[in-house]
């Protein structure tokens, strides 16, 4: 998205990070839009580098909650300094998520807090389907089904306009970019379409690890369990 969607215990934490960044994002399809992942503000860069390191350390469960509280405050400041630097928003979403998982206690309203961060970004970048699908998932987790479906419909319409290919002789990058859309279809309630797409890739590229891992996710998982049992991070670098 963070948006965050690998089923519990399915993969190791590090592989889970890789899978999220590869699949649950439409960033590859938005290269022409080129959302700002660069900033000239050195304070913003410093804050995000520190936050990323802290978030990685939460995987071990040894980070004090006070450190996350400080990182959260700093990331909000970074957004004020450069409101068009997406990395700050993604790290802030993960910081809040980390603060509401073991070994920390869940706080009331943390999903709404994450949704507000997505809203803040989307108010400036309405065509960012990556952030929109993240928001849709958060709405769904917060039992705001009408709002989540509205976001999913926009993403579905976006996917429907893409020239998604599945042919022999594709480069590894093209395989990853195009096969990854199958998981997005799965998330926006188009499971059969996603399964058909990834099955086509599996038929043409039966030994491709990337394709096989996506196929296993869609074929073996209930969609709602996949979303609600997520342990994925979306740490941005």
Residue, then its C-alpha position, 0 to 999 in steps of 0.5 A: x500500500x501497508x495496505x499490509x497483506x501476507x498471511x501469518x506464518x506463511x513466509x519469514x519476516x524478511x521475505x514478507x517485506x519483499x513480497x509486500x513491496x513487490x506485489x501489494x503496490x501499483x507503483x510499477x504501473x505508475x512510473x509515468x506519474x513518478x510520485x515524489x520519493x526524493x527530497x532536498x530537505x536533509x532534515x526530512x531525509x535524516x528523520x526517515x533514515x532513522x525511522x526506517x532503522x527503528x522499524x526494522x528493529x521492531x521485527x525483533x520486538x526489542x524496541x521500546x515503545x517510547x522510541x516509536x512514539x518519538x519516531x512517530x512525532x518526528x515523521x509527522x514533523x517531516x510531513x510538515x517540512x515536505x508534504x509531497x515526500x511519500x516515504x514519510x507517509x509510508x514510514x508513519x503508517x508502519x510506525x503506527x502499525x508497529x505501536x499497536x502490535x505485540x509486544x505493545x498494546x493496541x490503542x483505540x482508533x489507531x486504524x482511523x489514525x492510519x486512514x487519516x494519513x492516507x487521506x492527507x496524501x491522497x488529498x494532494x495525489x488523488x491518482x496514487x492507486x498504491x495509497x488508495x488500496x492501502x486506504x481501502x484495506x484500512x477501511x475494511x479492517x475498520x469495518x467501514x465497508x462502504x468506504x473500502x469498496x469505494x476505494x477498491x472500485x477505483x483501483x479495479x477501474x484503474x487495473x481494467x485500463x492497464x495493458x497487462x501481458x502474459x506471454x512467453x519470452x518476457x524479461x524477469x522484471x516484466x514477469x514480476x510487474x505483470x504477474x503482480x497484478x493478480x494479487x491486486x485483483x485478489x485484494x479488490x475482490x476479483x479473486x477469480x480474475x487474479x487466479x486466472x492471471x497468475x495461473x496463466x503465468x504459472x503455465x508459461x513460467x512453471x519454475x519462476x519463484x516469483x510467480x509460484x509464490x503469488x499463485x500459492x497466496x491466491x490459491x491457498x488463502x481466504x481473502x479476508x483471513x489473508x488481510x486480517x491476519x497480516x504481519x507485513x511491514x511496508x518500511x520505506x527506504 
